[in-house]
Amino acid sequence: MNLAIGIPAFNEEKNIAAIILKLKKISNTIIVCDDGSKDLTSLISKELGAIVISHEKNLGYGAAIKSIFFKAKEMNIDILVTFDADGQHKVDDINKVTEPIKNNEADIVIGSRFLGKNDNVPKYRKLGIKVITGLTNATVGSKISDAQSGFRAYSNNVLKNLNPSEQGMGISTEILIKASKQNFRIAEVPIEILYGEDTSTHHPVSHGASVILSTMKFVSIDRPLTFYGIPGVVLFGIGLFFVVWTLQIFTETNKVITNIALLGVGGVVLGALLMVAAIILYSLVSVVREGKH
């Protein structure tokens, strides 16, 4: 099979040469997306025979993955493996993530940091990953153990039919949500991560915020009645309760308690707006989906 290994890279001149040389033993098709680096990442990659995609400025991890996706699709690659440039992934694990696709057992394979015996993920990072993974599982109805792993393999069918759009770290979740909607088979295999002082990592707070916002965006588009409608009904109900309470107090004392009245009116108005928004968005999404078919 025609295997390509894609590396999103930003200012990785310290690591990129050693990684490309190791990956050359697995595949001659190495795609490096230089995401606006200010160092020699691009030059080193070209000198070592990699296919280099250059972004004029730093657009984000998601933009780099998206560029690699489209390049692999253009080249009609059979299997694309995404591999981080920070030296944390083991080259030997590439065979693990590609095997299920070669055997036609999966369309997407995730290298999970939590399935193997050597789970050396820092505790603070593990907590964040678990929270985001739980949110992803609740959204797509899956039982994935590591939704944020960047070490993945994608089949040719996925490359042809799945179009990621996120610019930031939320792309990992976006791909899983879209893959689930298109009924792609998702599998996981255990991998080992090499955490060290020289490996670059994304700030956990900004990473988590990006992923959560991305997930919320796709859920709001995919399930507007749930995302907007349920909170709308709850707020409308709470607002009615306070309105009735306000009227009851007024009939008994001939006085209006401003705070209670405002809560009632605010809840009713906001709840009604959310319910209307849910219905409108649901109608628009339905029209768009029907148009595609």
C-alpha positions as CSV (number, residue, x, y, z in Angstrom):
1,M,0.0,0.0,0.0
2,N,1.0,3.6,-0.7
3,L,1.8,4.9,2.8
4,A,2.4,8.6,3.6
5,I,3.4,10.0,7.0
6,G,2.2,13.6,7.6
7,I,4.0,15.8,10.2
8,P,2.5,19.1,11.3
9,A,5.5,21.2,12.4
10,F,6.0,24.7,13.9
11,N,9.6,25.7,14.8
12,E,10.8,22.1,15.0
13,E,14.3,22.5,13.6
14,K,15.8,20.6,16.6
15,N,13.7,17.5,16.1
16,I,12.6,17.4,12.5
17,A,15.8,15.9,10.9
18,A,16.0,13.0,13.3
19,I,12.3,12.2,12.9
20,I,12.3,12.3,9.1
21,L,15.4,10.1,8.9
22,K,13.7,7.5,11.1
23,L,10.4,7.7,9.2
24,K,12.3,7.2,5.9
25,K,12.8,3.6,7.0
26,I,9.0,3.2,7.0
27,S,8.0,5.2,4.0
28,N,9.6,7.4,1.3
29,T,6.5,9.7,1.3
30,I,6.9,12.2,4.1
31,I,4.6,15.2,4.1
32,V,5.7,18.1,6.3
33,C,3.4,21.0,6.9
34,D,5.5,23.9,8.0
35,D,3.0,26.0,9.8
36,G,4.6,29.4,9.6
37,S,7.9,28.4,11.3
38,K,10.6,31.1,11.8
39,D,13.4,28.6,11.9
40,L,14.9,26.1,9.5
41,T,12.1,23.5,9.8
42,S,11.1,23.9,6.1
43,L,14.6,23.9,4.7
44,I,15.8,20.9,6.7
45,S,12.7,19.0,5.6
46,K,13.2,19.7,1.9
47,E,16.9,18.8,2.1
48,L,15.9,15.4,3.5
49,G,13.5,14.7,0.7
50,A,10.2,15.5,2.4
51,I,7.2,17.0,0.6
52,V,6.8,20.4,2.3
53,I,3.7,22.5,2.5
54,S,4.4,26.0,3.8
55,H,2.0,28.3,5.5
56,E,3.1,31.9,5.4
57,K,2.0,32.4,9.0
58,N,1.2,30.2,11.9
59,L,-2.4,29.1,11.4
60,G,-2.7,26.4,14.0
61,Y,-2.4,22.6,14.5
62,G,-5.8,22.0,12.8
63,A,-4.8,24.1,9.7
64,A,-1.6,22.0,9.4
65,I,-3.5,18.7,9.6
66,K,-6.0,19.9,7.1
67,S,-3.3,20.8,4.6
68,I,-1.7,17.4,5.1
69,F,-5.1,15.7,4.6
70,F,-5.7,17.6,1.3
71,K,-2.2,16.9,0.0
72,A,-2.6,13.1,0.8
73,K,-6.0,13.2,-1.0
74,E,-4.5,14.9,-4.0
75,M,-1.7,12.2,-4.1
76,N,-4.3,9.4,-3.8
77,I,-2.5,8.0,-0.7
78,D,-3.8,4.6,0.5
79,I,-3.0,5.2,4.2
80,L,-2.0,8.5,5.9
81,V,-0.4,8.5,9.3
82,T,-0.3,11.7,11.2
83,F,2.9,11.9,13.4
84,D,3.9,14.7,15.8
85,A,7.1,16.6,15.2
86,D,8.0,17.0,18.9
87,G,9.7,13.6,19.3
88,Q,7.0,12.1,21.5
89,H,5.9,9.3,19.2
90,K,7.7,6.1,18.5
91,V,8.3,5.2,14.9
92,D,7.9,1.5,15.7
93,D,4.3,2.1,16.6
94,I,3.4,3.1,13.0
95,N,2.9,-0.6,12.1
96,K,0.4,-0.9,14.9
97,V,-1.8,2.0,13.7
98,T,-1.7,0.9,10.0
99,E,-2.3,-2.8,10.5
100,P,-6.1,-2.6,11.1
101,I,-6.5,-0.5,7.9
102,K,-4.4,-3.0,5.9
103,N,-6.6,-5.8,7.2
104,N,-9.8,-3.9,6.3
105,E,-10.8,-3.8,10.0
106,A,-11.0,0.0,10.4
107,D,-11.0,3.2,8.5
108,I,-9.5,5.4,11.2
109,V,-7.0,4.0,13.8
110,I,-6.1,6.0,16.9
111,G,-2.9,5.4,18.8
112,S,-4.1,5.5,22.4
113,R,-1.9,6.5,25.3
114,F,-4.1,4.7,27.8
115,L,-4.5,1.2,26.4
116,G,-1.0,0.0,27.0
117,K,0.8,-0.9,30.2
118,N,3.2,2.0,30.0
119,D,0.9,4.9,30.8
120,N,3.4,7.7,31.5
121,V,1.1,10.6,30.7
122,P,1.5,13.4,33.3
123,K,-1.5,13.5,35.7
124,Y,-2.6,17.1,34.9
125,R,-2.6,16.3,31.2
126,K,-4.3,12.9,31.7
127,L,-7.2,14.7,33.5
128,G,-7.7,17.1,30.7
129,I,-7.6,14.4,28.0
130,K,-10.0,12.3,29.9
131,V,-12.5,15.2,30.3
132,I,-12.3,16.0,26.5
133,T,-12.5,12.3,25.6
134,G,-15.6,11.9,27.7
135,L,-17.2,14.9,26.0
136,T,-16.3,13.5,22.6
137,N,-17.7,10.0,23.5
138,A,-21.0,11.6,24.7
139,T,-21.2,13.5,21.5
140,V,-20.5,10.7,19.0
141,G,-21.8,7.8,21.1
142,S,-18.4,6.0,21.1
143,K,-16.1,4.4,23.7
144,I,-12.8,5.9,22.7
145,S,-10.1,6.0,25.3
146,D,-7.9,8.8,23.8
147,A,-9.8,11.2,21.6
148,Q,-6.9,13.8,21.5
149,S,-4.1,11.6,20.3
150,G,-2.4,13.1,17.2
151,F,-0.9,9.7,16.2
152,R,-3.5,8.3,13.8
153,A,-3.9,6.4,10.6
154,Y,-6.5,7.2,7.9
155,S,-7.7,5.1,5.0
156,N,-8.0,6.4,1.4
157,N,-11.8,6.3,1.8
158,V,-11.6,8.7,4.8
159,L,-9.2,11.0,2.9
160,K,-11.6,11.2,0.0
161,N,-14.8,11.8,1.9
162,L,-14.0,13.6,5.2
163,N,-13.1,17.3,4.9
164,P,-11.8,18.8,8.2
165,S,-12.2,22.5,8.7
166,E,-11.0,23.4,12.2
167,Q,-7.9,25.6,12.4
168,G,-7.0,24.8,16.0
169,M,-6.7,21.8,18.4
170,G,-10.4,21.0,18.0
171,I,-9.7,19.3,14.7
172,S,-9.1,16.0,16.5
173,T,-12.6,16.0,17.9
174,E,-14.1,17.4,14.6
175,I,-12.7,14.4,12.6
176,L,-14.2,11.9,15.1
177,I,-17.6,13.6,15.0
178,K,-17.6,13.7,11.2
179,A,-16.3,10.2,10.9
180,S,-19.0,8.9,13.2
181,K,-21.7,10.7,11.1
182,Q,-20.3,9.0,8.0
183,N,-20.2,5.6,9.7
184,F,-16.5,5.1,9.4
185,R,-15.0,2.4,11.5
186,I,-12.8,3.8,14.3
187,A,-10.3,1.5,16.2
188,E,-7.6,2.1,18.8
189,V,-4.3,0.5,19.4
190,P,-1.9,1.0,22.3
191,I,1.1,3.2,21.8
192,E,3.8,4.6,24.1
193,I,4.5,8.3,24.4
194,L,8.0,9.6,25.2
195,Y,7.4,12.7,27.4
196,G,10.6,14.7,28.0
197,E,11.8,18.2,28.8
198,D,12.7,19.0,25.2
199,T,9.3,18.0,23.7
200,S,7.0,20.8,22.9
201,T,3.5,20.7,24.2
202,H,0.4,22.8,23.7
203,H,-0.8,24.8,26.7
204,P,-3.4,22.6,28.4
205,V,-5.9,25.4,29.1
206,S,-5.9,26.8,25.6
207,H,-5.9,23.3,24.2
208,G,-8.9,22.3,26.3
209,A,-10.8,25.5,25.6
210,S,-10.3,25.1,21.8
211,V,-11.5,21.5,21.8
212,I,-14.6,22.2,24.0
213,L,-15.6,25.2,21.8
214,S,-15.1,23.1,18.7
215,T,-17.2,20.3,20.0
216,M,-20.0,22.7,21.1
217,K,-20.0,24.2,17.6
218,F,-20.4,20.9,15.8
219,V,-23.0,19.7,18.3
220,S,-25.0,22.9,17.8
221,I,-25.0,22.4,14.1
222,D,-25.6,18.6,14.1
223,R,-28.3,18.6,16.9
224,P,-29.8,22.1,17.2
225,L,-33.0,20.9,18.9
226,T,-31.0,19.3,21.7
227,F,-28.3,22.0,22.0
228,Y,-30.7,25.0,22.0
229,G,-34.1,23.4,22.5
230,I,-33.6,21.7,25.8
231,P,-31.9,24.7,27.6
232,G,-34.7,26.8,26.0
233,V,-37.5,24.7,27.5
234,V,-35.7,24.6,30.9
235,L,-35.3,28.4,31.0
236,F,-38.8,29.0,29.8
237,G,-40.1,26.7,32.6
238,I,-38.1,28.5,35.2
239,G,-39.2,31.9,33.9
240,L,-42.9,30.8,34.1
241,F,-42.4,29.8,37.7
242,F,-41.1,33.2,38.6
243,V,-43.8,35.0,36.6
244,V,-46.5,33.0,38.4
245,W,-44.8,33.7,41.7
246,T,-44.7,37.4,40.9
247,L,-48.4,37.4,40.1
248,Q,-49.2,35.5,43.2
249,I,-47.3,38.0,45.4
250,F,-49.0,40.9,43.6
251,T,-52.5,39.5,44.2
252,E,-51.8,39.1,47.8
253,T,-49.9,42.3,48.6
254,N,-50.5,44.5,45.6
255,K,-46.7,44.8,45.3
256,V,-44.3,43.7,42.6
257,I,-40.9,42.3,43.7
258,T,-38.6,43.6,41.0
259,N,-35.9,40.9,41.3
260,I,-38.4,38.0,41.0
261,A,-40.3,39.7,38.2
262,L,-37.0,40.3,36.2
263,L,-36.0,36.6,36.7
264,G,-39.4,35.6,35.4
265,V,-39.5,37.9,32.3
266,G,-35.8,37.2,31.5
267,G,-36.3,33.4,31.8
268,V,-39.4,33.4,29.6
269,V,-37.9,35.7,26.9
270,L,-34.5,33.9,26.8
271,G,-36.1,30.5,26.8
272,A,-38.5,31.5,24.0
273,L,-35.6,32.8,21.9
274,L,-33.6,29.6,22.3
275,M,-36.6,27.5,21.3
276,V,-37.2,29.6,18.3
277,A,-33.5,29.4,17.4
278,A,-33.6,25.6,17.7
279,I,-36.5,25.3,15.4
280,I,-35.0,27.7,12.8
281,L,-31.6,26.1,12.8
282,Y,-33.1,22.6,12.7
283,S,-35.1,23.6,9.6
284,L,-32.0,25.2,7.9
285,V,-29.9,22.1,8.7
286,S,-32.6,19.8,7.3
287,V,-32.8,21.9,4.1
288,V,-29.1,21.8,3.6
289,R,-28.9,18.1,4.2
290,E,-31.7,17.4,1.8
291,G,-30.0,19.6,-0.8
292,K,-26.8,17.5,-0.6
293,H,-28.8,14.4,-1.3
